[in-house]
Amino acid sequence: MTAPNFDPRDLELQPVERASTIPAAWYTEPAFHEFEKRTVFARTWQYVGHSSQIPRIGDHITTMVARKPVLVVRAGDGYAHAFYNVCRHRGGPLALKDGHADMLQCRYHGWTYRLDGMLRGVPHFNRTELFDKKDYGLIPVRLEEWQGLLFVHLDPDAEPLQRFMAGIAERMAPMRFDDLAFARRVDYEARCNWKVYVDNYIEAYHVPHVHPELCSLYDFQAYRTETFDWYSLQVGPLSGADTPYGVTSGEALYFFLYPNFTLNILPGRLQTNVIVPLAPDRCRITFHYFYSDLEEAERRGIVNDDVAFSDAVQIEDIEVCERVQEGLESGVYDKGRFSPEMETAVHHFQSLLKRNFAGELGS
């Protein structure tokens, strides 16, 4: 695969006070969309779900990573295992959606695999010569678990996940994610490049103008952003007003983990977002909601209120992101500048992307 045409100056790293934003072409040209699948998503840890979503042996989750189908299953040893969701016969799928199975059976021709990936049953293969089932097990994908969160990496030799999560557990203590219960999944599609959505998520500059109801929940004079090696953090002190989250005091912590995952944390509640590129001008955002006391959150209506409020915010975000995409495609905009007070996380994200690209290009 050839790389897009880069102006070397666009890969230069500058302090936020002097830096320009990445060019419009990076959001619009199909060559960048293809390049990112190989250089970004195939080379980073990708969130696939929480251990509470697969509590029983045989429970499984299906997902796509860099356009490669992946299956995560709770195997007989009690641990989660990841495999490519691709049968070794002719490429059929083992599972079409999240669910449960005692064995993994290809939906195309019926080849059957154990939960540990070993090939077990091969219909109508008695006359096939020089065939050994031991050679045709499912291809594993590297998986690591952090506080119940499950991540996969397509590179088996990738650096450990913990390196990229360093410091998060200490910052959100005493809250932990291990014992949270999965409540709900909500998917959105937006007619914008995935980076437009990320840029929007990691700054509060737009909040007073786009989300007036959200703005009332936080003390925006005390709102701040922090950046680290592989993630950024927005800290929103709650204003004391009634919230849909069942809490009125404390802090909201919004972690963004490069390149496309977020942890939205409030006392007793976690919301995760995964931003998945579908096309140069289209992405899907998958929300997962978790609670420390799901039964109580359901009884008090907190889950419904939380999801409804988030839905209203997402509609506002998606509308403005789609308008931004139109502006990027208009031909009248190329690059802009950053607010050092409000857009340090956007600058941080775009700098990581530049490093990613430069590493691939050998710059």
Residue pairs with C-beta under 8 A, 6 or more apart in sequence:
1 34
1 35
1 38
2 31
3 31
3 35
3 360
3 361
4 25
4 29
4 31
4 32
4 35
5 31
6 357
6 361
7 23
8 363
10 22
10 23
10 26
10 354
11 354
11 357
11 358
11 361
11 363
12 354
13 19
13 351
13 354
13 355
14 20
16 338
16 340
16 343
16 344
16 347
17 338
17 340
19 337
19 338
19 347
19 351
20 335
20 336
20 337
21 335
21 336
21 337
21 338
21 346
21 350
22 195
22 335
22 350
22 353
22 354
23 334
23 335
24 328
24 329
24 333
24 334
24 335
25 32
25 334
26 32
26 195
26 353
27 193
27 195
27 196
27 280
27 325
27 328
28 193
28 280
28 281
28 325
28 328
28 329
29 280
30 280
32 280
33 193
33 277
33 279
33 280
35 357
35 360
36 277
37 66
37 67
37 277
38 66
38 360
39 356
39 357
39 359
39 360
40 259
40 353
40 356
41 65
41 66
41 259
41 260
41 277
42 65
42 66
42 68
42 154
42 155
43 154
43 155
43 158
43 356
44 153
44 258
44 259
45 144
45 151
45 152
45 153
45 158
45 161
45 164
46 63
46 65
46 66
46 151
46 152
46 153
46 260
46 261
46 274
47 149
47 150
47 151
47 261
47 272
47 274
48 61
48 63
48 65
48 70
48 72
48 82
48 143
48 150
48 151
48 152
49 61
49 63
49 72
49 149
49 150
49 288
50 148
50 149
50 150
50 177
50 180
50 182
50 272
50 288
50 290
51 80
51 145
51 148
51 149
51 150
51 178
52 148
52 180
52 181
52 182
52 290
53 59
53 61
53 98
53 182
54 60
54 61
54 72
54 73
54 74
54 80
55 74
56 74
56 100
57 74
57 75
57 76
57 78
57 115
58 73
58 74
58 100
58 101
58 102
58 115
59 73
59 74
59 99
59 100
60 71
60 72
60 73
60 74
60 95
60 98
60 99
60 100
60 101
60 104
61 71
61 72
61 73
61 98
61 150
62 69
62 70
62 71
62 72
62 85
62 95
62 96
62 97
62 98
63 69
63 70
63 72
64 70
64 276
65 141
65 152
65 154
66 154
68 84
68 154
69 84
69 85
69 86
69 93
70 82
70 83
70 84
70 85
70 141
70 152
71 82
71 83
71 84
71 85
71 94
71 95
71 104
71 138
72 80
72 81
72 82
72 143
72 150
72 152
73 80
73 81
73 82
73 83
73 104
73 115
74 80
74 81
74 115
75 81
75 115
75 116
76 114
76 115
76 116
77 116
80 143
80 145
80 150
81 115
81 116
81 117
81 140
81 143
82 140
82 141
82 142
82 143
82 150
82 152
83 94
83 117
83 138
83 139
83 140
83 141
84 138
84 139
84 141
85 93
85 94
85 95
86 92
86 93
86 94
86 138
86 139
87 93
87 94
87 106
87 108
87 109
87 111
88 111
88 119
88 136
88 137
88 138
88 139
89 106
89 108
89 109
89 111
89 122
89 136
90 108
90 109
91 108
92 106
92 107
92 108
92 109
92 111
93 106
93 107
93 108
94 104
94 105
94 106
94 107
94 113
94 138
95 101
95 104
95 107
96 107
102 115
103 112
103 113
103 114
103 115
103 120
103 121
104 112
104 113
104 114
104 115
104 138
105 111
105 112
105 113
105 121
106 112
106 113
109 123
110 121
110 123
111 119
111 121
111 122
111 123
112 119
112 120
112 121
112 122
113 119
113 120
113 137
113 138
114 120
117 137
117 138
117 139
117 140
118 133
118 134
118 137
118 138
119 133
119 134
119 136
119 137
119 138
120 133
122 131
122 133
125 131
140 156
141 152
141 153
141 154
142 152
142 153
142 154
142 155
142 156
142 158
143 150
143 151
143 152
144 150
144 151
144 153
144 160
144 161
144 162
145 151
146 161
146 162
146 165
147 169
147 176
147 177
147 178
148 177
148 178
148 179
148 180
149 177
149 272
151 161
153 161
163 230
164 229
164 230
164 231
164 257
164 258
165 257
166 228
166 229
167 228
168 231
168 255
168 263
169 176
171 233
171 253
172 253
172 263
172 265
175 265
175 267
175 268
175 292
177 270
177 290
179 292
180 270
180 290
180 291
180 292
181 290
181 291
181 292
181 294
182 288
182 289
182 290
183 289
183 290
183 291
183 294
183 297
183 298
183 303
184 287
184 288
184 289
184 303
184 307
185 286
185 287
185 288
185 289
186 286
186 287
186 289
186 307
186 310
186 311
187 284
187 285
187 286
187 287
188 284
188 285
188 287
188 314
188 318
189 278
189 282
189 283
189 284
189 285
190 196
190 197
190 282
190 283
190 284
190 285
190 318
190 321
190 322
191 281
191 282
191 322
191 325
192 281
192 282
192 283
192 318
192 321
192 322
192 324
192 325
193 277
193 280
193 281
193 282
193 283
193 325
193 328
194 260
194 275
194 276
194 277
194 283
195 353
196 321
196 324
196 325
196 328
197 275
197 283
197 285
197 317
197 321
198 256
198 259
198 260
198 275
198 349
199 346
199 349
199 350
200 206
200 317
200 320
200 321
200 324
201 254
201 256
201 262
201 273
201 275
201 317
202 225
202 232
202 234
202 256
202 345
202 346
202 348
202 349
203 225
203 342
203 343
203 345
203 346
204 220
204 223
204 225
204 234
204 236
204 342
205 339
205 342
205 343
206 320
207 214
207 215
207 220
208 215
208 220
210 316
210 317
210 320
211 313
211 316
211 317
213 309
213 312
214 313
216 239
216 241
217 236
217 238
217 239
217 241
217 243
218 236
218 237
218 238
218 239
218 252
219 236
219 237
219 238
219 239
220 236
222 237
223 234
223 235
223 236
223 237
224 234
224 235
225 232
225 233
225 234
225 235
225 342
225 344
225 345
226 232
226 233
226 235
227 233
227 344
227 345
227 348
230 257
230 258
230 352
231 255
231 256
231 257
231 258
232 255
232 256
232 344
232 345
232 348
232 349
233 253
233 254
233 255
233 256
234 253
234 254
234 256
234 345
235 251
235 252
235 253
235 254
236 251
236 252
236 253
236 254
237 250
237 251
237 252
238 247
238 248
238 249
238 250
238 251
238 252
240 248
240 249
241 248
242 248
244 302
244 305
244 306
244 308
244 309
245 266
245 269
245 302
245 305
245 306
246 268
246 269
246 297
246 300
246 302
246 305
247 266
247 267
247 268
250 266
250 267
252 264
252 265
252 266
253 263
253 264
253 265
253 266
254 262
254 263
254 264
254 265
255 262
255 263
255 264
255 265
256 262
256 345
256 349
257 263
258 349
258 352
259 349
259 352
259 353
259 356
260 274
260 275
260 276
261 272
261 273
261 274
261 275
262 272
262 273
262 274
262 275
263 270
263 272
264 270
264 271
264 272
264 273
268 291
268 292
268 293
268 297
269 289
269 290
269 291
269 292
269 297
269 302
269 306
270 289
270 290
270 291
271 287
271 288
271 289
271 290
271 306
271 310
272 287
272 288
272 290
273 285
273 286
273 287
274 285
274 286
275 283
275 284
275 285
276 283
276 284
276 285
276 286
277 283
278 284
281 325
281 329
285 314
287 310
287 314
289 303
289 306
289 307
291 297
291 302
291 303
294 303
296 302
297 303
297 306
327 333
338 344
338 346
338 347
357 363
